[in-house]
Each structure stands twice: as structure tokens, then as C-alpha cells.
Amino acid sequence: MTIQSVDYSTKIPNNVNLAEDRAVLRALESWHPGYIEWWKTMGPEGFQDALVYLRTAVSVDPKGWAKFDYVKMPDYRWGILLAPGEDGRKIPFGRHLGEPAWQEVPGEYRAMLRRLITIQGDTEPASVEQQRHLGKTAPSLYDMRNVFQVNVEEGRHLWAMVYLLQKYFGRDGREEAAELLQRRSGDADKPRMLGAFNEATPDWLSFHMFTFFTDRDGKMQLESLAQSGFDPLSRTCRFMLTEEAHHMFVGETGIGRTLQRTCEAMKAAGIEDVEDIERVRALGVIDLPTMKKKLNLHYSLSLDLFGSEVSTNAANAFNAGLKGRFQESKIQDDHKLENATYPVLKLVDGAIKRVDEPALTAINMRLRDDYTADCQRGLDRWNKIIERTGVAYKFELPNVAFHRHIGEFKDVLVTPDGRIIDEAGWNREKDKWLPSSDDGEFIKSLMTPVTEPGKFASWIAPPRVGIDNKPGDFEYVKIAA
């Protein structure tokens, strides 16, 4: 296995020998102006000329794959980087198990593979669009830099998918690549392809919940695609996962710092009752029950991204060897699932029960279960922060049937603890479980920008360590006058 160096001699940094692939290089260079126009129109609003201390991938060697420096975001070097190839790699699952991994698109799976790549690609610019206003209300320069880092890396992930479309799918791929720059998050006429990516991200609590929950769905999807028998997709996703880890770090630590600040403020004020919301809010912090409502919202929206619990599409993608399971190689089974079953939550006679389904059609359910377990580990860390401050409160994930719009439970109303209720009961109680307009207005009232180096808004604690080990008063963003 060799580590490929990155070629910076072309407009598009890459480790895929673009200089020798003239047709693809020309296609990407013709796509590039439209991308820059999209970035300037739909990227971070008001900060295109700011100097931001950003991490740029310069290698795929895990020992030193990135460098930090100030750069204006439109000048960021978005590159195409694939993880190193594995000599003799075999397809690890499905009906082609054990056959040599494909280096070209298998004709019989062309349409299915193109759609998988396009859907993944569509999520990347969507989240940039959702987050484009956040710089204006950043609680610190540290946090402002973090959202911009997430944004430029989502942009690079779009480039990664566009490269695959341009190189392997000809005219169809070029058309899909053009469409990726035409859709807009939340647009009534040309929305993004998946529901959660059309939701607004109105404040920083929403952003941190999004990067914890929705980017974690991204991690699960990338892990599944990293198993793909189509080797260029596998290698692309393996390197994307390196960057995706930072996005979830931003979300988890952002929530952790927010609840730490709330708990410390409560203790200092002598407030023991977590439900005394008005007194807590008067301290200039976000009360824990409101944070829990935001958690309920973002977790349930992210569950919808996994699709239906029982899915022939997911079964077909697995069978074809295109999209595997989370950490496929660590699973102890035959990796074909011809006779296996998997327990699926379903609505049976008005009750939520587990029913054994063919494991092949329950691929989505298994991935969602892996996702829930991964989310729970993050909640456990948040609960330890609360516990250390001495506040009596605990975050819990709501029932997977709560507030669902896709799949088995889309037509029933279910409480966070899993009880099925009628519409009147839902309307009476929903503001206890999901953020109300009043909650949104309160959070919005706290979203005043803090741009002095080393200073933080009242509602969030400073990080324990700086990015790239920089000191607490480091100027992460030099805002243009």
C-alpha cells in the first residue's frame, strides 16, 4: 500500500493523476466556475473576504494529512483525495463476495450506483446552505472558525462526489454534477433530495445538534459506502470519514460546552430546579429542557434519513455489493444474508413490537440501530458533564417512533417514551417535547455575535483546548473591515 502525494500543479489539487486524465480535468475545470459562483452566493454570508484559520488536506497519510493556515474561503484549495488503494482488494459482501473489487462501474448497477453517489453528493452543499447565516451570530471566533471549517470540508466532499460522477458516468454524470449546484436547501421548487437537508438551521444550538446528529448519519452512510465493491467510491469515502470526525466533534463539544455553562450558572445562582425555566433563562443561558427538545427534534429528523425500516432498495444495493453495513468486516456472519433475519420495530395491532424480518431487507434498520448506539455514547458523555456539576438531570434519546415522517411510524403519533396517542393529546403536549416558537425566539435572543479574540457569549463555555493547540485568545478569524 502506498500513500499517493497530492498534485497542486492543477487548479484542482488531487491524488488521482488528473494531469494525465485530460477529459476529466477539463470537465472539472468547466464545473469549477459554477461551483465558485455557488459558494459566493450560497456559502457563508458576509465572510467571503475574511481570513480564516483553516485546515486543508495536503495528503492522505494519517500521520500528517492536513496543514493549518489563514485563507479566504473562496481561495480554499478544494481537492480530490482518495484513500490509498489496497492491493488485491475483494468485494466484501453481497452476491459478488470475494470477487475482485471493481475499478470501473459495473454496467448492470450503473443507475443504482449513480443514484447513491448523487444523494450523498447532494447532502454536502445542502448543509452549507443551511448554515450560511451562522457566522453573523457566532458566540466566539473559535466557533465561527469551526462552522467555516465544516463548510469548506462539506464543499470538498461535494467535489469528491462530483469527481466520481464526472469520471465514471459520462454525460449522465456531468448532468448530475450540474444539478447539484442548481438545487437549494428549503427551496419550494428545487429542494435538496433529503428532508432533513431542507430544514432551517436558525441558531447555534441547532447547528451543534445538526453536526452531532445529522453529520453522524453522514458518518454511518459514509462507513457503509466505504465498504463498496466499487473501489473508487470506497476509497473516496474512507478519506471523507477522516474529515467527518471533526464535524461531529464540533457538535458534541458545542452541546457539551453549552450545557456545562448552563449547569455552572445554575449552581452559581443557587437554582436546583431544572424546570424553573424562567429563572434559568434570566441567567443568559439555555435551560436544559429546551436543549432536550432540540435533541428530540434533530434525532427524529436524522432517523428519517435512514429511510424505511424494511427496504428492497437497501437490499438491492447490498446484494449488488455497492453499499454494505456499518463496519462490515467486523460482523460475524456470511456477508450474504440469504437466510438471516434481523429484529425490526413495527406497528402490530396498535402496538410497537419487534418482528423478525429477512436481514437483507432490514439493512436500513440495522444501520439505524448502529446509529442510535453511537448517539447514545455521545449522550452518556453529556450526562457525565451534567453529573459532574451536581445538577440532577439526564438526557435520553426519544423512542424511535417519535415524530417520524418516513417509515413504519410516519402515520402514528407517539410520545418520547413510546406511547401511541391521538391527535388531541399530541397537540396538547407537543410543546413539551419539541421546540416551540417561543423557545426559538428565546434562543434567537441569545444569538448575539462575539468577535473579540478569547471572549465567548454568555450561553457557552470556552473549549478546553484550542484548534491546532492555539492559545485561548488566538484570532481564528480576521474579519475584513
N, C-alpha and C positions, 0 to 999 in steps of 0.2 A: 504494500500500500504506500503510495507516495502522496505527499502534500503538494498540490499544484499552487504555484505562485500566481499572484494577481497581476494581470497586464493592465497598466494605466496609460498605455500609449493610444488607446482608442477613446472616443468620447464616453464610452460606457465601460468602466472598469470590469474586468471579468477574469475568470479562470477556466473558460471553456473554449479558448482559442478562436475568439470572434474574428481576430485579424485574418485568419485563414478561412473563415466562413463568410465570404463576402455577401452572399444573398441575405443571410440572416442579419448581418451587421447593417446592411442598407435598410432592411425592413425596420430594425430597431431605431436606427438613426432617423428614419422618417416618422416614427411614432414619438420620438423624443420631444419635438416642439409642442405637440399636443399635450404631452404629459406635463411639461413645464408650465404651459398655459393653465392646465387644470390645477396644478399646485398653487400658482399665484392667485387663481380665482377662488379655489375651494380649500386651500391649505390654511395654516394658522393666520388668522386675520389680524393685521396691524403689526406683524413682526417679521415681515419678509426681509427687512433690511437690518434686523438685529443680528449681532454676533453672538452665537450660541455655542457653549462648550459641549460639543457633541462627540459621541463615539462613532467612528467609521470603521467598518470591516475592511481589513487590509490583507487578510489571509484566512484560510480555513484550518490552520493549525491551532488546536485548542490551547496550546501553551502561550500563544501571543497573536490572537486573531484580530485585535482592534487597537486603534490609536485614538487619543483624545486631543482635540484642538478646537479653537474658535473657528466658526464658519457661518456664513449666511446661508439660511436653509435652501434657497433656490440654487446655490452653488454646491450643495452637498453632492458627493460622488456616489450616486446610486449605482450599485454594481450588480452583476450576475455571478453568484458564487454557489458552487455545488460542493458538497462534502466529497472527500476523496472516494473514488471507486474502489470496490472490493473485487480483487481478482477471483474469477470463478463464482461470483455470486449466483445463488439459485433462488427461484421463486419460493417463498416460504410458506405458502398456504394456497388453498383452493384446488381446482381440478388440475392445475398445471404445477402442483407442488413438486419441487425437485428438478424442474426443467431450468435451463439457463435463463437468467433474468433478461428481459427484452431491452435492447438498446434502441430499437425503433418501435413505433406504435404498431401493435398487432391489429391488422385490418378489421377483424371481427369485433374488436372492442373500441374502435375509433370514436364513435359517438359518445359512448359511456365515459370514456377517459377524458374526452374534451369537456364534457359537462362537469365532471369532478374538478378539473383544473379551473374552469371558468367560475364555478361557485366559490371555490377557495379564493381565487383572484379578486372576486367582487367584494369580499368582506374587507379587503385591505384598504382601498380608497374610501370605503363607506365609513370606517371608524375615524379616518382623518377628517372627513366632512362633518361627522357628528361632534368632533372635539375642536372645531376650528375657532370657536369663540373663547375658549377657556383661558388663553394667555392673558386676556384682559382682566380676569378676576383671580389670577394666581395668588395663593397665600404666601408665596416666597419666590425668590429667584431660583432656589433649589427645585421647587415643584414646577415652576414654569419650564425650566430646562428639562425636567423629566417628561412632561407632556410633549415637548418638541422632539425629544429623543424617540418616544413611542411613535410619533407621527412620521418621522423620516424613515424609521425602520418598517413601518407599515407600507410606506412608499416603496422601499426596497423589496418588500415581499410581493408587491404588485409587479415590479419589474421581473421578479423570479418567475411568476406565473406567465407573464406576457412572453418571456423568452421561450418557455415551453410551447406556448400557442404558436408563436411565430416560426419556430424552428421545425416543429413536428406536425403542424396541421395545415400548412399551406394557406390558401385563400380563406378557408373557413377560420383558421386561427387568426389571420390578420383582421377579419371582420369582428371576431370576438374581442380582440385586443382593442379595437376602436370603440366597441360598445362599452367596455369597462370605463372609458373616460366620458361616456355620454350619460350613464345613469347617475342619479343623485340620491343621497340618503333622504328619505322622507318626502321625495317629490311625488306628487299625485299622479303624474303621467308616466314618469320613468323612474320608479323607485328602485332601490337596491333589491337583490334577489331574496334575501332572508329577512324575516320580520324584525328581529332584534336590531338589525343594522339600519332600520328606518325610524327607530326611537330617538327622541331628543336626548342630548347629554347636557342638561341645563346648568349644572353646577359641579363643583369639585368632588362632593360626596358621590354623585352619580358617576363621575369619571373613575374614581377609585373603585367603586363597586363594579363598574364595567370591566376595568382591567383585571380585577380579581376573578369575576365570574365568567364574563364573555370571552376574555382572552384565554381563560382556562379551557373553555370549549375549543378555542382555536388550537390550544396545545394538544387536546385529545384528537382532534381531526388531523393535525399535522403528524402526530405519532402514528395514526392509522395509515395515512398516506405514505409515511416514511417506510412502511413495510412493503410498499407496492412492488409488484413484479416488473413494472415499467421503471427501469433503473434511473433514468434522468429525473423522474418525479421523486423517487426515493431519496436520491442524493440532494435534491433541492430542499426537500422538507427537513432532512436531517440537519442541514445548516440553519434553516429558518428557526428551528427549535432552540438553537443557541441564543438567538436574539429574543425569542418569545419569552424566555425565562425572565428577562428584565421587565417586561410589561407586567407580568404577574407580581413581581417584586414591588413594582410601583403601586399596584393596587393593594396588596396585602399590607405593606408598611404604611401606605397612606391611611387606610382604615385603622390600623393599629395605633398610629400617632394621633388620629382624631379621637378614638375612644380613650386613649391614655390621657389626653388633655382634658376631656370631659370628666373622667373619674378623679383626676387630681384637683380640678376646680371644685367638684362636689365636696371632696374631702376638706379642702381648704375653707369652704363656706359652711361646713358642718351639715350638709344635706345628706341624709341617709336614704330618703325615699326616692328611688329611681323614677317613680311615676309622678313626682312633683315637677311636672314638665315646665311650668311657667317659671318657677324659681331657678331651675337649671338653665333654661334658655336666657334668663336675665344675666347670667354669668358670661354670656357671649360665646357659649359652646353649644354643640349639638347634643340633645338628650339621647340616651341610649334607645328608648322605644322608637324614636324616629329613625335611628340608624337601623334598627331591626326591620322596620317597614321597608326601607330601601333595600335591605338584604333580601327580603321576601320577593320584592319586585324583580330584582336583577337575577336572582337564582331561577325564578319561574320563567322569565323570558329566555334565559340561557338554556333551560331544559328543552324548550321548543325547538332549539337549533338542532337537536338530535333527530328530529323527525318522528315518525310513528314508531311505537314500540315494536310492532311486527311489520316488517318491510321487505317486499320482494326486491326492491331496488338495491337495498343494502346487501341482501343475499346474493343478488346477481354480481355486484361489484366484488364481493368476497370470493365467490365461486370462480370469477374470471381472473382472480389474482391481482386485482387493481387496488383494492383498499382492504387492509387487514384489520386486526383488532389491536387494542392498546397493548403494547409490549408483546406482540405475537410470539416472539421466540421464547418468552418465559412461561408461556401457557403449556401445561402438560396434557395435551390431547393429540389427536391425529392431524389437526390443522386442515381437515376437510369438512368435518361436521356433518357427514352424511347421515348418521344415525343418532347424533347427540341431541339433548334437549337443554333448555335454559328456562328458569322461572321468570315469568313476565307478570307485572302488575296489570290487572284488567278489571273492568267493571262487570261483576257477575251477580245477577239478581239484586241489583241495587246496592251492592257492597263491593269494596275494593279488596280483591283477593289475588294471590299469586297462582298462576296457572302455568304448567309446563308447556312450552311451545318448542317446535323444532329450532335448535340453536342457530341454524343457518338464517332463518327469517327473524331471529331475535338479536341480530348483531347490534342494532341501534340500542336496544335495551341494555346489553352488556356494556357497551361503551358509556352509556349514561350512568350505569351503576359505578363504573370505574371513576367517572367524573365526580359523582356525589361523594365517593370515598375521599377523593383528592380535595374537594371543597371542605369536607369535614376536618381534615388535618389543618387547614388554614383557620377554621373556626376555633379549633382547640387551642391554637396559638393566641388568637384574640382573647379567648376566655382566660388564658393564663395571665395576660396583661391586666384584665379586669380584676382577677383574683388577687394579684399582687398589690393592687391599690386598696384592697379591702372593701370594694363595692360589691353588694350582693346582687349579681345579675349574670345571666348566661345567654349567649347567642345559641340558637338552634336553627337548623335548616327546616323550612316548612315541608309538609308532606308533598311528594312529587305530583300529586293530583291537584294541588292548589294553584289556582289562577293560570290554567293552561288553555292554550289556543290551538294546539296541534296535538294529534294523537288520541289515545284512548279516553282521555278525560276532558276533551275540549267542550263537551256538551253538558257537563255537570258542574255544579258549584260546590266547592269543597273548602273546608276551613284549614288553617295551617296545621292543625293537629289531626286532620284526616277524616273529619265528619262531613257527610253529604248533607247539604241544607237547601232550602228553597230560595227563590229569588228575593222574597221579602226579607228573609233572615240575612242573606248576603248584603243587600242594600243597607240594612240596619247596622251591620257590623264591619263593613269593608274598610272604613276609615281607621279601624283599629289594626288592620293587617297590611294595608297598602298606603303609601304616602298620599295625603290629601292635598288639595290646592293650598290650604293654609300652611301645611308642612313645607310645601315647595316655596311659598312666599317667605317663610322664616329662614329657610336655608339660603335663599337668594339674598336676604338682608345681610347675611354674614359675608357674602362673597365680594368683599372689597379688596382690591389689589394691594400687595405689599411688595415693593420693589427695592427697598434698601437692603444691601447685602447683609446676611446674617440675621435679619428680622423675619418674624413669622406672624401670620394672622392669629387672632385670639383663640380660634377654634381648633388649632392643630399644633402638636408638639414638634420641636425640631427633630431631625433624624439623629440616630446615634453616631453615624459616620457620614462624611461627605462623599460625593461621587468622585471616583479616582483618588480617594483619600485626601481631598482638598479640605482646608480649614473651614470652620463654620461661617466665616464672613467672606468666603470666596464669591466673586462676581460671576455667577454661572451664565448670566445673560447680560450683554452690554446692549441696552436698548437704544436704538437710533433716535437722535433728537428730532 
